[in-house]
Amino acid sequence: MRPSRPTSRPRPRRFQRRRFCKFCADKVDFIDYKDIRVLRHYLTERGKMMAGRMTGNCAKHQRELTQAIKRARNIALLPFIEK
């Protein structure tokens, strides 16, 4: 027979601040594909786009951000991959 496991205590919950859409907070009308400083914030160091769950963007602005990043990549403002 296996020895019974000691009862584990519930872990204290850590308060995690809810992420918010920075574009909604700043009341941005559209996301400019030429604004590379803003777009780089939403890319990983390898050049991949970050998910909306990670950045906290709402669905509408995540779609616009994706389009802006793709446009900037097509005209060589942003790299497709980082080495």
The first five atom37 places (N, CA, C, CB, O) and aatype in JSON, in Angstrom:
{
  "aatype": [12, 1, 14, 15, 1, 14, 16, 15, 1, 14, 1, 14, 1, 1, 13, 5, 1, 1, 1, 13, 4, 11, 13, 4, 0, 3, 11, 19, 3, 13, 9, 3, 18, 11, 3, 9, 1, 19, 10, 1, 8, 18, 10, 16, 6, 1, 7, 11, 12, 12, 0, 7, 1, 12, 16, 7, 2, 4, 0, 11, 8, 5, 1, 6, 10, 16, 5, 0, 9, 11, 1, 0, 1, 2, 9, 0, 10, 10, 14, 13, 9, 6, 11],
  "atom_mask": [
    [1, 1, 1, 1, 1],
    [1, 1, 1, 1, 1],
    [1, 1, 1, 1, 1],
    [1, 1, 1, 1, 1],
    [1, 1, 1, 1, 1],
    [1, 1, 1, 1, 1],
    [1, 1, 1, 1, 1],
    [1, 1, 1, 1, 1],
    [1, 1, 1, 1, 1],
    [1, 1, 1, 1, 1],
    [1, 1, 1, 1, 1],
    [1, 1, 1, 1, 1],
    [1, 1, 1, 1, 1],
    [1, 1, 1, 1, 1],
    [1, 1, 1, 1, 1],
    [1, 1, 1, 1, 1],
    [1, 1, 1, 1, 1],
    [1, 1, 1, 1, 1],
    [1, 1, 1, 1, 1],
    [1, 1, 1, 1, 1],
    [1, 1, 1, 1, 1],
    [1, 1, 1, 1, 1],
    [1, 1, 1, 1, 1],
    [1, 1, 1, 1, 1],
    [1, 1, 1, 1, 1],
    [1, 1, 1, 1, 1],
    [1, 1, 1, 1, 1],
    [1, 1, 1, 1, 1],
    [1, 1, 1, 1, 1],
    [1, 1, 1, 1, 1],
    [1, 1, 1, 1, 1],
    [1, 1, 1, 1, 1],
    [1, 1, 1, 1, 1],
    [1, 1, 1, 1, 1],
    [1, 1, 1, 1, 1],
    [1, 1, 1, 1, 1],
    [1, 1, 1, 1, 1],
    [1, 1, 1, 1, 1],
    [1, 1, 1, 1, 1],
    [1, 1, 1, 1, 1],
    [1, 1, 1, 1, 1],
    [1, 1, 1, 1, 1],
    [1, 1, 1, 1, 1],
    [1, 1, 1, 1, 1],
    [1, 1, 1, 1, 1],
    [1, 1, 1, 1, 1],
    [1, 1, 1, 0, 1],
    [1, 1, 1, 1, 1],
    [1, 1, 1, 1, 1],
    [1, 1, 1, 1, 1],
    [1, 1, 1, 1, 1],
    [1, 1, 1, 0, 1],
    [1, 1, 1, 1, 1],
    [1, 1, 1, 1, 1],
    [1, 1, 1, 1, 1],
    [1, 1, 1, 0, 1],
    [1, 1, 1, 1, 1],
    [1, 1, 1, 1, 1],
    [1, 1, 1, 1, 1],
    [1, 1, 1, 1, 1],
    [1, 1, 1, 1, 1],
    [1, 1, 1, 1, 1],
    [1, 1, 1, 1, 1],
    [1, 1, 1, 1, 1],
    [1, 1, 1, 1, 1],
    [1, 1, 1, 1, 1],
    [1, 1, 1, 1, 1],
    [1, 1, 1, 1, 1],
    [1, 1, 1, 1, 1],
    [1, 1, 1, 1, 1],
    [1, 1, 1, 1, 1],
    [1, 1, 1, 1, 1],
    [1, 1, 1, 1, 1],
    [1, 1, 1, 1, 1],
    [1, 1, 1, 1, 1],
    [1, 1, 1, 1, 1],
    [1, 1, 1, 1, 1],
    [1, 1, 1, 1, 1],
    [1, 1, 1, 1, 1],
    [1, 1, 1, 1, 1],
    [1, 1, 1, 1, 1],
    [1, 1, 1, 1, 1],
    [1, 1, 1, 1, 1]
  ],
  "atom_positions": [
    [[0.83, -1.18, 0.0], [0.0, 0.0, 0.0], [0.87, 1.24, 0.0], [-0.94, 0.0, 1.2], [1.96, 1.27, 0.57]],
    [[0.36, 2.25, -0.64], [1.06, 3.52, -0.7], [0.76, 4.33, 0.56], [0.68, 4.31, -1.96], [-0.36, 4.3, 1.07]],
    [[1.75, 5.04, 1.03], [1.45, 5.9, 2.18], [0.58, 7.06, 1.74], [2.75, 6.42, 2.83], [0.72, 7.58, 0.63]],
    [[-0.3, 7.46, 2.6], [-1.21, 8.55, 2.24], [-0.44, 9.87, 2.16], [-2.36, 8.66, 3.27], [0.48, 10.11, 2.94]],
    [[-0.83, 10.69, 1.22], [-0.16, 11.98, 1.03], [-0.64, 12.96, 2.09], [-0.42, 12.55, -0.4], [-1.82, 12.98, 2.44]],
    [[0.26, 13.77, 2.58], [-0.21, 14.79, 3.53], [-1.08, 15.81, 2.79], [0.99, 15.5, 4.22], [-0.84, 16.13, 1.63]],
    [[-2.06, 16.29, 3.47], [-2.95, 17.27, 2.83], [-2.17, 18.57, 2.6], [-4.22, 17.53, 3.71], [-1.51, 19.09, 3.5]],
    [[-2.28, 19.06, 1.4], [-1.56, 20.29, 1.08], [-2.44, 21.49, 1.36], [-1.1, 20.29, -0.39], [-3.66, 21.45, 1.17]],
    [[-1.82, 22.54, 1.8], [-2.55, 23.77, 2.08], [-2.78, 24.52, 0.78], [-1.78, 24.65, 3.1], [-1.94, 24.48, -0.12]],
    [[-3.91, 25.19, 0.66], [-4.12, 25.98, -0.57], [-3.12, 27.13, -0.64], [-5.58, 26.54, -0.63], [-2.81, 27.77, 0.36]],
    [[-2.62, 27.36, -1.84], [-1.66, 28.43, -2.04], [-2.36, 29.78, -1.95], [-0.95, 28.29, -3.41], [-3.49, 29.93, -2.4]],
    [[-1.69, 30.75, -1.36], [-2.3, 32.09, -1.35], [-2.33, 32.65, -2.77], [-1.53, 33.04, -0.4], [-1.35, 32.54, -3.51]],
    [[-3.45, 33.26, -3.12], [-3.58, 33.8, -4.48], [-2.84, 35.12, -4.59], [-5.06, 33.99, -4.85], [-2.95, 35.99, -3.73]],
    [[-2.09, 35.23, -5.67], [-1.42, 36.5, -5.94], [-2.32, 37.38, -6.76], [-0.07, 36.27, -6.66], [-2.97, 36.92, -7.7]],
    [[-2.37, 38.64, -6.41], [-3.2, 39.58, -7.16], [-2.49, 39.94, -8.46], [-3.5, 40.85, -6.33], [-1.37, 40.45, -8.43]],
    [[-3.13, 39.67, -9.57], [-2.56, 40.01, -10.87], [-3.37, 41.15, -11.48], [-2.53, 38.77, -11.81], [-4.58, 41.04, -11.65]],
    [[-2.68, 42.22, -11.79], [-3.36, 43.37, -12.35], [-3.89, 43.05, -13.74], [-2.42, 44.59, -12.4], [-3.19, 42.44, -14.56]],
    [[-5.11, 43.43, -14.01], [-5.72, 43.17, -15.31], [-5.04, 44.02, -16.37], [-7.24, 43.46, -15.28], [-4.82, 45.22, -16.18]],
    [[-4.7, 43.39, -17.49], [-4.08, 44.11, -18.59], [-5.15, 44.92, -19.31], [-3.36, 43.14, -19.57], [-6.31, 44.53, -19.35]],
    [[-4.74, 46.03, -19.88], [-5.7, 46.87, -20.57], [-5.12, 47.24, -21.93], [-6.03, 48.14, -19.75], [-3.91, 47.19, -22.14]],
    [[-5.99, 47.6, -22.83], [-5.59, 47.98, -24.19], [-5.06, 49.42, -24.15], [-6.79, 47.85, -25.19], [-5.8, 50.35, -23.84]],
    [[-3.8, 49.59, -24.47], [-3.2, 50.92, -24.44], [-3.77, 51.81, -25.53], [-1.69, 50.82, -24.58], [-3.83, 53.03, -25.38]],
    [[-4.19, 51.21, -26.63], [-4.76, 52.0, -27.73], [-6.14, 52.55, -27.34], [-4.87, 51.14, -29.01], [-6.47, 53.68, -27.69]],
    [[-6.92, 51.77, -26.62], [-8.22, 52.25, -26.16], [-8.03, 53.33, -25.09], [-9.08, 51.09, -25.59], [-8.75, 54.33, -25.08]],
    [[-7.07, 53.12, -24.21], [-6.84, 54.09, -23.14], [-6.38, 55.44, -23.69], [-5.79, 53.55, -22.15], [-6.76, 56.49, -23.17]],
    [[-5.56, 55.4, -24.75], [-5.06, 56.64, -25.36], [-6.01, 57.19, -26.42], [-3.69, 56.41, -25.96], [-5.75, 58.24, -27.01]],
    [[-7.11, 56.47, -26.68], [-8.1, 56.85, -27.7], [-7.45, 57.05, -29.07], [-8.83, 58.14, -27.27], [-7.64, 58.08, -29.72]],
    [[-6.68, 56.04, -29.5], [-6.0, 56.09, -30.8], [-7.01, 55.77, -31.89], [-4.8, 55.09, -30.84], [-7.74, 54.78, -31.79]],
    [[-7.05, 56.6, -32.93], [-7.99, 56.37, -34.03], [-7.54, 55.22, -34.91], [-8.13, 57.63, -34.88], [-8.34, 54.33, -35.23]],
    [[-6.27, 55.22, -35.3], [-5.75, 54.13, -36.11], [-4.29, 53.9, -35.74], [-5.9, 54.44, -37.64], [-3.63, 54.79, -35.19]],
    [[-3.8, 52.71, -36.04], [-2.42, 52.36, -35.73], [-1.6, 52.56, -36.99], [-2.3, 50.89, -35.2], [-1.84, 51.91, -38.0]],
    [[-0.63, 53.45, -36.92], [0.17, 53.81, -38.08], [1.3, 52.8, -38.29], [0.75, 55.23, -37.92], [2.07, 52.53, -37.37]],
    [[1.38, 52.24, -39.49], [2.41, 51.25, -39.77], [3.8, 51.88, -39.87], [2.09, 50.52, -41.06], [4.8, 51.16, -39.84]],
    [[3.87, 53.21, -39.98], [5.17, 53.88, -40.08], [5.75, 54.2, -38.7], [5.02, 55.16, -40.88], [6.91, 54.6, -38.59]],
    [[4.96, 54.03, -37.67], [5.42, 54.3, -36.31], [6.09, 53.04, -35.74], [4.23, 54.76, -35.39], [5.46, 52.24, -35.06]],
    [[7.37, 52.9, -36.05], [8.09, 51.66, -35.74], [8.32, 51.5, -34.24], [9.42, 51.63, -36.48], [8.34, 50.38, -33.74]],
    [[8.5, 52.62, -33.53], [8.74, 52.52, -32.09], [7.58, 51.84, -31.38], [8.97, 53.92, -31.49], [7.78, 51.04, -30.47]],
    [[6.37, 52.16, -31.8], [5.19, 51.54, -31.18], [5.1, 50.07, -31.58], [3.9, 52.29, -31.58], [4.83, 49.21, -30.75]],
    [[5.33, 49.8, -32.86], [5.19, 48.42, -33.34], [6.23, 47.48, -32.74], [5.3, 48.39, -34.86], [5.93, 46.32, -32.48]],
    [[7.43, 47.97, -32.53], [8.49, 47.11, -31.95], [8.14, 46.63, -30.55], [9.81, 47.87, -31.91], [8.61, 45.58, -30.11]],
    [[7.34, 47.4, -29.85], [6.93, 47.01, -28.49], [6.1, 45.73, -28.52], [6.13, 48.15, -27.83], [6.06, 45.0, -27.52]],
    [[5.45, 45.45, -29.63], [4.57, 44.29, -29.74], [5.21, 43.13, -30.48], [3.3, 44.68, -30.43], [4.51, 42.21, -30.91]],
    [[6.52, 43.16, -30.65], [7.27, 42.07, -31.26], [8.2, 41.46, -30.22], [8.07, 42.56, -32.5], [8.69, 42.16, -29.32]],
    [[8.45, 40.16, -30.34], [9.43, 39.52, -29.46], [10.83, 39.84, -29.98], [9.2, 37.98, -29.38], [10.98, 40.42, -31.05]],
    [[11.83, 39.44, -29.22], [13.21, 39.68, -29.67], [13.55, 38.86, -30.9], [14.19, 39.38, -28.56], [14.53, 39.16, -31.59]],
    [[12.77, 37.83, -31.18], [12.97, 37.02, -32.39], [12.21, 37.57, -33.58], [12.56, 35.59, -32.12], [12.37, 37.07, -34.7]],
    [[11.37, 38.57, -33.37], [10.64, 39.19, -34.46], [9.21, 38.69, -34.62], [0.0, 0.0, 0.0], [8.53, 39.07, -35.57]],
    [[8.75, 37.85, -33.7], [7.38, 37.35, -33.78], [6.42, 38.33, -33.14], [7.26, 35.97, -33.11], [6.78, 39.06, -32.22]],
    [[5.18, 38.33, -33.64], [4.15, 39.18, -33.05], [3.67, 38.55, -31.74], [2.96, 39.37, -34.04], [3.51, 37.33, -31.65]],
    [[3.46, 39.38, -30.75], [2.97, 38.89, -29.46], [1.44, 38.76, -29.52], [3.4, 39.83, -28.3], [0.77, 39.55, -30.18]],
    [[0.92, 37.77, -28.82], [-0.52, 37.53, -28.8], [-1.23, 38.61, -27.99], [-0.83, 36.14, -28.23], [-0.63, 39.25, -27.13]],
    [[-2.49, 38.78, -28.26], [-3.28, 39.76, -27.53], [-3.39, 39.43, -26.05], [0.0, 0.0, 0.0], [-3.54, 40.33, -25.22]],
    [[-3.32, 38.14, -25.71], [-3.34, 37.74, -24.31], [-2.12, 38.27, -23.57], [-3.41, 36.21, -24.18], [-2.2, 38.62, -22.39]],
    [[-0.99, 38.34, -24.27], [0.25, 38.79, -23.64], [0.28, 40.31, -23.54], [1.46, 38.28, -24.42], [0.76, 40.86, -22.54]],
    [[-0.21, 41.0, -24.56], [-0.1, 42.45, -24.61], [-1.26, 43.14, -23.93], [0.01, 42.92, -26.03], [-1.14, 44.28, -23.49]],
    [[-2.41, 42.46, -23.85], [-3.59, 43.07, -23.25], [-4.43, 43.88, -24.21], [0.0, 0.0, 0.0], [-5.36, 44.57, -23.79]],
    [[-4.13, 43.81, -25.5], [-4.91, 44.56, -26.49], [-6.29, 43.95, -26.66], [-4.18, 44.59, -27.83], [-6.48, 42.75, -26.5]],
    [[-7.25, 44.81, -26.98], [-8.58, 44.31, -27.3], [-8.52, 43.7, -28.71], [-9.66, 45.46, -27.22], [-7.55, 43.9, -29.43]],
    [[-9.55, 42.96, -29.08], [-9.54, 42.24, -30.35], [-9.45, 43.19, -31.54], [-10.8, 41.38, -30.47], [-8.73, 42.91, -32.51]],
    [[-10.16, 44.3, -31.47], [-10.16, 45.26, -32.58], [-8.76, 45.82, -32.81], [-11.14, 46.4, -32.3], [-8.27, 45.84, -33.94]],
    [[-8.12, 46.26, -31.75], [-6.79, 46.85, -31.91], [-5.72, 45.8, -32.17], [-6.44, 47.65, -30.68], [-4.7, 46.12, -32.78]],
    [[-5.92, 44.57, -31.72], [-4.96, 43.51, -32.04], [-5.0, 43.22, -33.54], [-5.28, 42.22, -31.23], [-3.95, 42.98, -34.15]],
    [[-6.19, 43.25, -34.15], [-6.28, 43.04, -35.6], [-5.61, 44.18, -36.35], [-7.75, 42.91, -36.04], [-4.89, 43.95, -37.32]],
    [[-5.85, 45.42, -35.92], [-5.22, 46.57, -36.57], [-3.7, 46.54, -36.4], [-5.78, 47.88, -36.0], [-2.96, 46.87, -37.32]],
    [[-3.25, 46.14, -35.22], [-1.82, 46.04, -34.95], [-1.17, 44.99, -35.85], [-1.56, 45.7, -33.46], [-0.07, 45.21, -36.38]],
    [[-1.84, 43.86, -36.03], [-1.33, 42.81, -36.9], [-1.18, 43.31, -38.33], [-2.25, 41.58, -36.86], [-0.16, 43.07, -38.98]],
    [[-2.19, 44.02, -38.83], [-2.13, 44.58, -40.18], [-0.99, 45.59, -40.31], [-3.47, 45.25, -40.55], [-0.28, 45.6, -41.32]],
    [[-0.82, 46.43, -39.3], [0.24, 47.44, -39.34], [1.62, 46.79, -39.35], [0.11, 48.39, -38.15], [2.51, 47.24, -40.08]],
    [[1.81, 45.75, -38.56], [3.1, 45.05, -38.52], [3.37, 44.38, -39.87], [3.13, 44.0, -37.39], [4.49, 44.44, -40.37]],
    [[2.36, 43.76, -40.45], [2.53, 43.1, -41.75], [2.86, 44.11, -42.84], [1.28, 42.32, -42.12], [3.7, 43.84, -43.7]],
    [[2.21, 45.27, -42.82], [2.51, 46.31, -43.81], [3.93, 46.82, -43.63], [1.52, 47.48, -43.69], [4.66, 47.0, -44.62]],
    [[4.34, 47.06, -42.39], [5.69, 47.55, -42.13], [6.74, 46.52, -42.55], [5.86, 47.89, -40.64], [7.82, 46.9, -43.0]],
    [[6.45, 45.26, -42.41], [7.38, 44.21, -42.85], [7.49, 44.2, -44.38], [6.94, 42.83, -42.34], [8.57, 44.03, -44.93]],
    [[6.35, 44.36, -45.05], [6.35, 44.3, -46.52], [7.15, 45.42, -47.16], [4.94, 44.33, -47.03], [7.74, 45.23, -48.22]],
    [[7.18, 46.59, -46.53], [7.97, 47.68, -47.12], [9.3, 47.86, -46.39], [7.17, 48.99, -47.09], [9.92, 48.91, -46.46]],
    [[9.71, 46.81, -45.68], [11.04, 46.7, -45.06], [11.3, 47.73, -43.96], [12.1, 46.84, -46.12], [12.44, 48.13, -43.75]],
    [[10.27, 48.15, -43.27], [10.47, 48.97, -42.08], [10.78, 48.11, -40.86], [9.23, 49.83, -41.81], [11.52, 48.52, -39.96]],
    [[10.21, 46.9, -40.84], [10.47, 45.93, -39.79], [10.98, 44.65, -40.42], [9.19, 45.67, -38.95], [10.58, 44.31, -41.53]],
    [[11.87, 43.93, -39.74], [12.35, 42.65, -40.28], [11.31, 41.54, -40.05], [13.71, 42.26, -39.62], [10.51, 41.6, -39.12]],
    [[11.36, 40.55, -40.93], [10.49, 39.4, -40.74], [10.97, 38.54, -39.58], [10.42, 38.56, -42.03], [10.16, 38.04, -38.79]],
    [[12.3, 38.38, -39.47], [12.87, 37.63, -38.36], [14.11, 38.36, -37.86], [13.22, 36.18, -38.78], [14.77, 39.08, -38.61]],
    [[14.43, 38.16, -36.59], [15.66, 38.7, -36.01], [16.59, 37.53, -35.77], [15.38, 39.49, -34.68], [16.16, 36.45, -35.36]],
    [[17.85, 37.75, -36.02], [18.81, 36.65, -35.81], [19.5, 36.79, -34.49], [19.84, 36.6, -36.92], [20.34, 35.96, -34.13]]
  ]
}
